[in-house]
């Protein structure tokens, strides 16, 4: 691997706060979405939720422009 190039599998996972900041919504909204099965997929790491940034971006890109 070239110097200065990070392996994408080693990229930092996002916290709930990171996802909320990226989407511009409150942290409580992320937890609410999760309880209803909406939103980007999270994984539990111990007692913590973690998100793959690429999965969050793909989820966001797949949203339609329709008004909810």
N, C-alpha and C positions, 0 to 999 in steps of 0.2 A: 504494500500500500504506500502511496506517495506521502511524503511528509506534509503535514498540514491538512490532509483530507481525512475527514472523520467518516468512519463506517456508519451508514444510516441506521443500522441495528443498534449502535451504541449511543444514538442521539438521546438527549434527556427526555424523559417522559414528562407529561404535563400533569399538574395538580388540578383539582377542581377550580381553584382560584385562577390558574393559568387559562383554563378553558373559558371561564366566565369573562376574564379580561379580553381574550381573543374575540369572543362573540358579543361583548358589550352588554352582558346581562348580569344580574345579581347572582351570587353564589347560590342563594336559596332557589333560584330558578333552575339551576343545573340539578340540584338534588330533587326538586319537584319533577322535572322531566324524567329523571332516572326512575323514580317511583312509578311512573306511568308507562315506562317503556319507550319514551321519546328521547331524542338527542343522540349524541355520539356515544359509541360503545366505550365503556370503561372496564378496567380490570382491577380486581382487588389484589393488593400487595400487602399481606398482613391485614391490618384494619384500615388501610388507606386505599383510596381510589386513584388510579393513574390512567392517563389517556395517551395514546400514541398520537402525536401532533399530525401526522399524515392522515390518520383515520378521521380526526376531527375536521381537517380541511376537506377531505373527500365527502364527509357527511354534509358539511356546509355547502359545498359546490353542488351537491345533488338536490338541495332545496329548490323548490319552484319559486317563482316571483309572485305567486298568487297570495292574496291577502288571506290571513288565517280567519 
